[in-house]
């Protein structure tokens, strides 16, 4: 925190690879300290925002909570993150921390990713039905743009939306059918109705219920926008899909920041201020602005990004970094982990900066030394052991 001018509203910690519980254990330790010492009361991770509602109900004692921790881990996470022992420990810790605390002092858990996987996207049915159901229970029927039966008819079977072949074959996507176009208009009308009826809805239900409905609205419109992008046949299709995903992430983070300070955890590429890049399949280099870049542009100093870098992941074939790289220089430091000031590190390195490290494993993205001036803090882990 001494690296920052003040406590940021959104404090983001990035990781350079997924699936390593040693890094998640470090995240847990850092987040627990920030909750206890700095007053943060929301943790947001790179997981499905709708599924994450189950986890939040569980840790806060909500009525929609599943009965057991096993059920929460199975149903409350996307990207297979529920299988992580460190994520399980985080959920258990939050629930224990909240036990006996007043509602205003409880820690909340949320996913801030859309209902998306690398293989495709979810059907918008769940989000649309939940949004419509909330509004139908509270406003006059003539204000609604459609009935739930109309939504069901336009949606058709969920298999049409979740066809994994559509990720690589735009012709398999239903995102640009006449039905999908009509659904995009209806989703926008429902989300607009939610906003225009805000005073009545918050009074009739609660701010928390209205916020949840707004999450459904963002998710429904975002998913329909993403499915429309999946039907795109242009050369920029995949870059556009990456941008749409991070736009959904950014919208969720901005909504969370309206309610109070948020701790965020995701891949560095979703949180950095620099333009993100990635190679996928036989596609040209993908480029897009990350959720962190979008939120930073809006919040300024109320957004802070702490990147994580590492030396070895031997069980993944990532050995000792070359000595002329940034990770190689940091690897010579005794002990681990370290928290470093990137601006001071860049000044100490001088010009030219070390060349970027090349990863022997596709699942690990080394830190680009050119990004140091736009990073607020750097956590370096010397060796990542297998758990």
N, C-alpha and C positions, 0 to 999 in steps of 0.2 A: 504493500500500500504506500510505502514511502517513495516509490517510483512515480506516483501519480499526484497531480495537483490537488485532487479532492476525491472523495468516494464517488466513483462513477455509478450512474443509474444502471448501466449494463456492463458487467465485468465478464469478459469472455476468455475462457481458457481453451486453447486448441491442442489437438494431438496430431502427430504426423502419420499415424497409422491406426487402423481399427483392430479390435479383437485382442489387445494385450492387457490383461488384468493388472499387471504391475503398474501401468500408466493410470488405470482407473483407480487403483488403490491410492496413488498419489493425489489424484483429483479428489477422492473422498476426504483425504486428510486436509487438503487445502480448503475445500468447501466447508468442512465442519468448523475449521478455525474462523473462516469468514462469517459464517452464520453466528457463531458464539461471540465473536469479538467486534464485528463490523455491522451487525444488524440486518444482513441479507435474509430474506424470507421466501425467496422463490429460486428453485433450481430448474433449469431448462436444458434438456439434452437433445441430441440429434436423433429423435425418434418420433414416430407417428403421433401427431397432436391429439387425435381423437382417441387412440388407444391409451394415451397417457392420462386421460381423464379417469380411467379405472385406478391407476396408481395413485393419483391425487386423492380420490375418494378413500382409498385404503389408508394412506398415511395421515389423513386429516379426520378420519372417522365419519366420512360421508355416507349417506344412505345407499348409494349405488355401489359401495365397495364390494369386491369379491370376498369370499369367506376366508381364504387362506393366502399366505404368501406365495405358495406354489402357483395358485391360480393367477395371482397378480403378475408374476414373472412370465407366465405363459401367454396371457392375454393382453398385458399392458405395454408391451414393447414391440417395435418393428426391427427389421434388419438383424434378427436373431440376437439382439442385445439382451433379451431376457435370460439367455443361457449363461450370462456372465456372473460369476460368484461375486465380483466387486459391485456390479449393479444391484445384485440381491442384497448385499451388505448395506449399500446406500439406502435402499428402500427401508430396510429394517431399522437403520439408524434414525431416519427421519421420523418414522412412526414412533419409535421410543422417545425421541426428542419432543415430539408433540404431545405425548401422553401427559394429561393434567394441565396443559397450557390453555389459556383462553384462545378463542378462535382468532382474535386479532394478532396473536403472537405465534401462530403455528406456521411451520415451513410448508410451502406447497411444492409439488413436483409437477412438471409438465414436459411433454414432448413439444418441440417447436418445428419439427419437420412436417411436411404434408404426408398423406397416406400414399407414399410412393416407395417403390423399390427399384433397383437397377434394372429389373426385368419388366417393369410396367407400373401401372397406376391402378388404384382402387376404383370401384364404381362410385359415382357421386350419390348413390341412393341413400346411404346412412346419413350423410350430412344434410342432404335436402329434406329427407323425411323428418329429421330432428328439428330443423329450422321451421319447417311448415307446421309441425305439431306444436311447437312452442307458441307460434303466432296464432294458430287456429284456436288455441285454448284461451287467448287473451284479447283478441280484437274481433270486431264485427266481421262476419263472413264476407260481406260485400267489399271489404278492403283487401281481401286476399286476391292475388292475381290468378289463382287456379285452385283446383281441388287436389287432394292427395292422389285421387284416382287418375287425374290427368298426368301427374308426375310419374306414376307407375306405368302408364301407357307409353309415355315418351321414353322412359328409361329402358323398357323391355327387360331382357334377362341380363343379370350381372355379368355373365360369361362374355357377353359382347364387349364389355368395357375392360375386362381383366385379361383378355387374350394376350399372352406374353409374346406371341409372334408379332404383335403390332409395334413392339419396341424397335425391331429391325426392319419391319415391312410396313411402311405407312399405309399401304392399301388395306391392311387388316384393321386399321383403326376406325372407330365409329365417331371420332371427334368432330368430323365436318359433315355429318349427315344433317338432314333437315330437322330431325328430332333433337339432335345435340344443339343445333343453333337455337331452337325454341327453348330448350332447357337453360341455355346461357341467359336468355332474356328473362325467363321466369326466376332464375336464381338471383339475378341482379334486382329484380322487382321485390323479391322477398327480403333481400338484404337491405334494400332501401326502406321498405316498410318497417323493418326492425329499427332503423335509425330514426325515422320520422315519428315513431311511436315511443321513443325512448322514455320520456317522462312517465307516461302511463304504465309502460311495461315494468320499469324499475319499481314503481310504487306497488303494482299488482303482484309482482313476484319478488325479486331482489336484484341488487346489482350483480351478484355472482351468477344468478340464472341468466340475466341479460348478457353478461360477458360470455357465458358458455354458448348462448345462442349466436352471438356475434362470431365466435370461433367456428361454429357450424356454417355460418354464412361465408366467412373467408375461405373455409375449406371447400365448400360446394362450388363457389365461383372459381377458386384456384384450380380445382380438379378439372372442371369443364374447360378452363383455359389450357391446362396441360394436355388434356385429351385432344383438343383442337390442334395443339402443337405436334402431337404424335402423328397426326395425319399429314403433316407438312412434308413435301417432297424436295424442298430446296436444299442446297449444300450446307446451309447454316442450321439445319434442323436440330442437331444434337446440342450445339452451343445454345440455341434458343431454349431447349428443354432444360438445360442446366440453369439458365438465367431465370426461367419460370419457377423452377424449384426453389432457388434461393430468394426469389421475390416473395414466395409464400412464407419461407422461413422469416424473412425480414418483417413481414406484416405481423406475424405472430409475436416476434420480439418487441416490436413497437407497442403492440397492445399490452403485453406484459409489463413493459416499462411504464405505462400510464398508471399502473397500480402500485408500483414500488420498485426498489432495486432488485436486480435479477442477476444470478450467477448462471453462466451459459457454458456448455461443454459440447464440442463438436470437432470435426476435422479442421485443421488449420485452413484448408482451402475454402471452408464455408464462413470463416471469421475474419480473414485477413483484409486489410484495406487495399492492397494491390489487386489488380485484375487476376483472377484465378485462371489456371490452365490445366488441361488434362488430356491425355491420349487414351482413346477407347476404341477397341476393335480396329477396323481399317479406316476409321474416320480421320479427317485432317485434325490438326490441333484444335481442341475445343477451348474457347475463351469466354468468360462471362464475369460479371461483377457479383461478388459474394454477398450473402446476407449481412456480414459484418461491414463490408464497404457501404452498403445501402444504409444501414442503421447509423454508421459513423457519419455519413454525409448529412444525416438529419439531426443527430444528437450532439455532434461535436465532442467536446470533452466529457460528456456524459456517457460516452462509449469508450471502453478500454479493451485492448486485445493483448493477451499474454500468450505467446506462442510456446510450444513445446518442441524441443529438438532432442535427438538421442544419438548415442554412439553405436552400440551393437544390438542386434536382435539375432543372435547366433542360430537359434532354432528356425529362423526364416532365411538363413543364408546371408544375413547382413553382418559382416565382420567389422574389424577395426577400421575406422574411416581413414582415408589417406591423410597424411599429416599436413598437406597444403590446403585442406578444406576447412571451413568453419567448424564442422563437427570434429575434425581431426585435431584442431588447435584446442578446442574445449575438452577433448578427450584426455588431454595431458593434465588437466586440473585434478587435484587429489579429491577423493571422496565424491559423493553424489547423493541427492541432486543439488543443483545450484540454481539460484535466482539471480539473473544478471540484468543490468541496465543496457538495453540495446544501443542507445545513443552513445554511451560511453564505450561500449564494445566496438562500435563502428569507428569511433575516433581513434581508439587504440590500434585497430587493425590498419588504419590508414588507407591510402590508395596505391594501387588498385586493390579492391576487396578480393578475398579468395574466390576461386571458381566454385560454382555449385557442385556439390557432391552428386555422383551418379549412383542411383540405387540399383543393386542387383536383383531386387525383388519388387514386383509391380505394386505390391500393397503398401509400400513405404515411400513417402514423399519427403526428401531432404529439404531443409530450410534454405531458401535462396538468400544469400548474404545481402543482396541488393534490397531486400525487404526490411533490413534492420531499422532504417530511419522511421518506418511507419508502424513499428511494433512498440508497445508500451512496456513490455516485460518479456523476459526469456527464461524458461525453465529448461535446464539441460539435465538429462538422465544419462548417465555414462553407459550402463549396461541394462538391457531389459531381459530379465530371466523368464523362462517359460513357467507358467503356472499350471 
